[in-house]
């Protein structure tokens, strides 16, 4: 590991130990100091960002990506507002999750505690640099940030401004660190920093996430790959079904909770598919359908790859299924375990679908687009976990914590005959 | 991956999908059928076990390990009793952890669901084969068991008896599987079975656990390495301190929650250390002390390795520290994050120690030996997690589950202007 990397990782580790026991008030003061400093340094941030934007333009980056990269005074104001909102949220640390007095008198509590150092690998959106740092600080964690190299100038200034703001607070400035270096090596270093980094959250495409999962010795929380399905049941209200399908696919196609496949029960295919194809066409969506879908209109032929695809575009795969169970089997085979929806009037079908579909979220008569931390009322979101361990679905502040058991006695000893308390002088 | 391994892993996966939606009653019936079958097949199990014992003896295995390996009618009865106890426990699956009606009317619930297929790598105790299978089944998971090769004959028969018992129940018999093969290759196959296995729980020594953590692409829950500390504060009741120290070290030295180091505040070293050394000597414990401990009596000199050691024997490392903070720094540096205890009459010192020590459990005026699923009232325990992600400390049935979000609407759509419900015909 490079000296450079070790230096920031160790600084984050030390800061994490200092930060962990802090109560809410000093953390909130630090967050508000960061928000104010970002606004105060707007000119400097915009200047650094302009370099990133110019470089991206030189490299022929698509305009949509350049837009995600760009910062201006209004956007910096919005980023600062978001930091104030994180300060407004309750502190998860110290929450007593379980507790009891055991039969032997030991007082047992399970408390939320910070995870420690959280490594975050993310795309070229500089606002994530601040959002992620704020969520980590609020939950008592140090943040080790590895943003896209396309935003390196912006991120460097943003992190420096945050560190300088922290220097005037009780939160150690080392708690926010940018991973140095622009190459893939720095991602590798993060992945091998077991003992220095407690958890790694990769955000981005499937290939990044798969490579992190394969190579990381640091525990990973997978986020954000969404091959979401809408299943139109034999008992569906077809008007609702069309509305939900169009909303799930087309309202914002570039996000992970957008639908990528729809499945129609054969019993309603005659009535539903022609209407769906027309509505999708009107919404500018290209349909990649199986043979039975193709019987109802002109569609692109669907391959295995289409059913596996997270298009993130105005494309959707489609198939007719013989039963709810066949829909579930399709989702199990091709889905990514993010969000899958059923449209049905049948209580029994809804219950069965919810029970059989093994995904982070299951929607009944609602668009898949609601799987989101803000929609769920979390106030903030670091990502959407599609794994089963630790956190599943939208991750808010509690998902950035671990727990600690505390038990208090008065000299309690464990013996083969049960608990013995020699005397109570404690 | 070998065909043999893929066959059992796929069978477990299929069984897991069938098992997951089952409610409590059929799972409990299946567990009781297993318990009865084990007792009914006592002769066959004992015969297979005798082969393992004979082979272990031939290989010069220490008597203590042979004792852990041995099964007789009484022990099989006890194993069956333990299965009945798991049946008596509440079912974690389906528990609603959080839930609300969102401002837009969506009904949101977070439910406990099974993890899926749980791989367990464990030591040469055939009772674990049944315990682990029972805990997995109760929590709706399929178990993929990789026991020690020293118990292979016993495990083969135990798993066959369990599978045959399941064939007469609603739980698919494929839900309990023994990983075929005796070599380390089968451990490697388990570690690379991402997509087939949802979580891997290695039980055993630090070297096994480290190699699994390094090499596994399946998410891992680390268990059981315990370098536990007892810190005797300046304000300690020294009578209690001696009792707790001796209990934590000597009551059962071979377990992970036994103490491996004690740290004494310099302010009470004169009064405490000579008494502690005498009491430890009387209990047959060898002390590996630093220079300041050595000033009070004859001890082995302590090296770095002693402070890092999980002795699991009648040995203990010891050091004098200048302050509570120095004790915490020692624990952070050398500890394994399992259980650390403070003995003190001071509320402030207790509060500070609890806040600063970053371990799965912190004990105040109590022996470290209480960090245990049964002592905590869990009814059963699959291991003690020393990692921060997903589960920390003793793991009972809820720790063998994931969660699923379910939201139900009546045609809820997400728009840039907020939620829209076109009509309510759902």
HADDOCK unambig.tbl for C-alpha pairs under 7 A between the chains (distance, minus, plus):
assign (segid A and resid 21 and name CA) (segid B and resid 355 and name CA) 5.83 0.50 0.50
assign (segid A and resid 21 and name CA) (segid B and resid 356 and name CA) 6.59 0.50 0.50
assign (segid A and resid 115 and name CA) (segid B and resid 388 and name CA) 6.43 0.50 0.50
assign (segid A and resid 213 and name CA) (segid B and resid 217 and name CA) 6.36 0.50 0.50
assign (segid A and resid 214 and name CA) (segid B and resid 217 and name CA) 5.45 0.50 0.50
assign (segid A and resid 217 and name CA) (segid B and resid 213 and name CA) 6.36 0.50 0.50
assign (segid A and resid 217 and name CA) (segid B and resid 214 and name CA) 5.47 0.50 0.50
assign (segid A and resid 237 and name CA) (segid B and resid 425 and name CA) 6.79 0.50 0.50
assign (segid A and resid 237 and name CA) (segid B and resid 426 and name CA) 6.34 0.50 0.50
assign (segid A and resid 240 and name CA) (segid B and resid 411 and name CA) 5.64 0.50 0.50
assign (segid A and resid 244 and name CA) (segid B and resid 411 and name CA) 6.58 0.50 0.50
assign (segid A and resid 244 and name CA) (segid B and resid 413 and name CA) 6.35 0.50 0.50
assign (segid A and resid 247 and name CA) (segid B and resid 413 and name CA) 6.16 0.50 0.50
assign (segid A and resid 247 and name CA) (segid B and resid 414 and name CA) 6.97 0.50 0.50
assign (segid A and resid 251 and name CA) (segid B and resid 415 and name CA) 6.90 0.50 0.50
assign (segid A and resid 344 and name CA) (segid B and resid 426 and name CA) 6.87 0.50 0.50
assign (segid A and resid 345 and name CA) (segid B and resid 426 and name CA) 5.16 0.50 0.50
assign (segid A and resid 355 and name CA) (segid B and resid 21 and name CA) 5.82 0.50 0.50
assign (segid A and resid 356 and name CA) (segid B and resid 21 and name CA) 6.59 0.50 0.50
assign (segid A and resid 359 and name CA) (segid B and resid 404 and name CA) 6.66 0.50 0.50
assign (segid A and resid 360 and name CA) (segid B and resid 404 and name CA) 5.02 0.50 0.50
assign (segid A and resid 360 and name CA) (segid B and resid 405 and name CA) 6.02 0.50 0.50
assign (segid A and resid 361 and name CA) (segid B and resid 404 and name CA) 5.68 0.50 0.50
assign (segid A and resid 361 and name CA) (segid B and resid 405 and name CA) 4.44 0.50 0.50
assign (segid A and resid 361 and name CA) (segid B and resid 406 and name CA) 5.59 0.50 0.50
assign (segid A and resid 362 and name CA) (segid B and resid 405 and name CA) 6.29 0.50 0.50
assign (segid A and resid 362 and name CA) (segid B and resid 406 and name CA) 4.86 0.50 0.50
assign (segid A and resid 362 and name CA) (segid B and resid 407 and name CA) 6.47 0.50 0.50
assign (segid A and resid 363 and name CA) (segid B and resid 406 and name CA) 5.92 0.50 0.50
assign (segid A and resid 363 and name CA) (segid B and resid 407 and name CA) 5.00 0.50 0.50
assign (segid A and resid 363 and name CA) (segid B and resid 408 and name CA) 5.91 0.50 0.50
assign (segid A and resid 364 and name CA) (segid B and resid 407 and name CA) 6.17 0.50 0.50
assign (segid A and resid 364 and name CA) (segid B and resid 408 and name CA) 4.57 0.50 0.50
assign (segid A and resid 364 and name CA) (segid B and resid 409 and name CA) 6.16 0.50 0.50
assign (segid A and resid 365 and name CA) (segid B and resid 408 and name CA) 6.17 0.50 0.50
assign (segid A and resid 365 and name CA) (segid B and resid 409 and name CA) 5.17 0.50 0.50
assign (segid A and resid 365 and name CA) (segid B and resid 410 and name CA) 5.33 0.50 0.50
assign (segid A and resid 365 and name CA) (segid B and resid 411 and name CA) 4.91 0.50 0.50
assign (segid A and resid 365 and name CA) (segid B and resid 412 and name CA) 6.83 0.50 0.50
assign (segid A and resid 365 and name CA) (segid B and resid 426 and name CA) 6.94 0.50 0.50
assign (segid A and resid 366 and name CA) (segid B and resid 408 and name CA) 6.51 0.50 0.50
assign (segid A and resid 366 and name CA) (segid B and resid 409 and name CA) 5.22 0.50 0.50
assign (segid A and resid 366 and name CA) (segid B and resid 410 and name CA) 6.57 0.50 0.50
assign (segid A and resid 366 and name CA) (segid B and resid 411 and name CA) 4.98 0.50 0.50
assign (segid A and resid 366 and name CA) (segid B and resid 412 and name CA) 4.56 0.50 0.50
assign (segid A and resid 366 and name CA) (segid B and resid 413 and name CA) 6.33 0.50 0.50
assign (segid A and resid 367 and name CA) (segid B and resid 412 and name CA) 6.15 0.50 0.50
assign (segid A and resid 367 and name CA) (segid B and resid 413 and name CA) 5.40 0.50 0.50
assign (segid A and resid 367 and name CA) (segid B and resid 414 and name CA) 6.94 0.50 0.50
assign (segid A and resid 369 and name CA) (segid B and resid 414 and name CA) 6.33 0.50 0.50
assign (segid A and resid 370 and name CA) (segid B and resid 414 and name CA) 6.76 0.50 0.50
assign (segid A and resid 388 and name CA) (segid B and resid 115 and name CA) 6.44 0.50 0.50
assign (segid A and resid 388 and name CA) (segid B and resid 402 and name CA) 5.45 0.50 0.50
assign (segid A and resid 389 and name CA) (segid B and resid 390 and name CA) 5.62 0.50 0.50
assign (segid A and resid 389 and name CA) (segid B and resid 402 and name CA) 6.35 0.50 0.50
assign (segid A and resid 390 and name CA) (segid B and resid 389 and name CA) 5.62 0.50 0.50
assign (segid A and resid 390 and name CA) (segid B and resid 390 and name CA) 3.57 0.50 0.50
assign (segid A and resid 392 and name CA) (segid B and resid 403 and name CA) 6.41 0.50 0.50
assign (segid A and resid 392 and name CA) (segid B and resid 404 and name CA) 6.98 0.50 0.50
assign (segid A and resid 402 and name CA) (segid B and resid 388 and name CA) 5.45 0.50 0.50
assign (segid A and resid 402 and name CA) (segid B and resid 389 and name CA) 6.35 0.50 0.50
assign (segid A and resid 403 and name CA) (segid B and resid 392 and name CA) 6.39 0.50 0.50
assign (segid A and resid 404 and name CA) (segid B and resid 359 and name CA) 6.67 0.50 0.50
assign (segid A and resid 404 and name CA) (segid B and resid 360 and name CA) 5.02 0.50 0.50
assign (segid A and resid 404 and name CA) (segid B and resid 361 and name CA) 5.70 0.50 0.50
assign (segid A and resid 404 and name CA) (segid B and resid 392 and name CA) 6.97 0.50 0.50
assign (segid A and resid 405 and name CA) (segid B and resid 360 and name CA) 6.00 0.50 0.50
assign (segid A and resid 405 and name CA) (segid B and resid 361 and name CA) 4.43 0.50 0.50
assign (segid A and resid 405 and name CA) (segid B and resid 362 and name CA) 6.28 0.50 0.50
assign (segid A and resid 406 and name CA) (segid B and resid 361 and name CA) 5.60 0.50 0.50
assign (segid A and resid 406 and name CA) (segid B and resid 362 and name CA) 4.86 0.50 0.50
assign (segid A and resid 406 and name CA) (segid B and resid 363 and name CA) 5.91 0.50 0.50
assign (segid A and resid 407 and name CA) (segid B and resid 362 and name CA) 6.47 0.50 0.50
assign (segid A and resid 407 and name CA) (segid B and resid 363 and name CA) 5.00 0.50 0.50
assign (segid A and resid 407 and name CA) (segid B and resid 364 and name CA) 6.16 0.50 0.50
assign (segid A and resid 408 and name CA) (segid B and resid 363 and name CA) 5.93 0.50 0.50
assign (segid A and resid 408 and name CA) (segid B and resid 364 and name CA) 4.56 0.50 0.50
assign (segid A and resid 408 and name CA) (segid B and resid 365 and name CA) 6.14 0.50 0.50
assign (segid A and resid 408 and name CA) (segid B and resid 366 and name CA) 6.51 0.50 0.50
assign (segid A and resid 409 and name CA) (segid B and resid 364 and name CA) 6.15 0.50 0.50
assign (segid A and resid 409 and name CA) (segid B and resid 365 and name CA) 5.15 0.50 0.50
assign (segid A and resid 409 and name CA) (segid B and resid 366 and name CA) 5.21 0.50 0.50
assign (segid A and resid 410 and name CA) (segid B and resid 365 and name CA) 5.33 0.50 0.50
assign (segid A and resid 410 and name CA) (segid B and resid 366 and name CA) 6.57 0.50 0.50
assign (segid A and resid 411 and name CA) (segid B and resid 240 and name CA) 5.63 0.50 0.50
assign (segid A and resid 411 and name CA) (segid B and resid 244 and name CA) 6.59 0.50 0.50
assign (segid A and resid 411 and name CA) (segid B and resid 365 and name CA) 4.95 0.50 0.50
assign (segid A and resid 411 and name CA) (segid B and resid 366 and name CA) 4.99 0.50 0.50
assign (segid A and resid 412 and name CA) (segid B and resid 365 and name CA) 6.85 0.50 0.50
assign (segid A and resid 412 and name CA) (segid B and resid 366 and name CA) 4.56 0.50 0.50
assign (segid A and resid 412 and name CA) (segid B and resid 367 and name CA) 6.15 0.50 0.50
assign (segid A and resid 413 and name CA) (segid B and resid 244 and name CA) 6.34 0.50 0.50
assign (segid A and resid 413 and name CA) (segid B and resid 247 and name CA) 6.16 0.50 0.50
assign (segid A and resid 413 and name CA) (segid B and resid 366 and name CA) 6.33 0.50 0.50
assign (segid A and resid 413 and name CA) (segid B and resid 367 and name CA) 5.41 0.50 0.50
assign (segid A and resid 414 and name CA) (segid B and resid 247 and name CA) 6.97 0.50 0.50
assign (segid A and resid 414 and name CA) (segid B and resid 367 and name CA) 6.95 0.50 0.50
assign (segid A and resid 414 and name CA) (segid B and resid 369 and name CA) 6.34 0.50 0.50
assign (segid A and resid 414 and name CA) (segid B and resid 370 and name CA) 6.75 0.50 0.50
assign (segid A and resid 415 and name CA) (segid B and resid 251 and name CA) 6.90 0.50 0.50
assign (segid A and resid 425 and name CA) (segid B and resid 237 and name CA) 6.71 0.50 0.50
assign (segid A and resid 426 and name CA) (segid B and resid 237 and name CA) 6.30 0.50 0.50
assign (segid A and resid 426 and name CA) (segid B and resid 344 and name CA) 6.91 0.50 0.50
assign (segid A and resid 426 and name CA) (segid B and resid 345 and name CA) 5.19 0.50 0.50
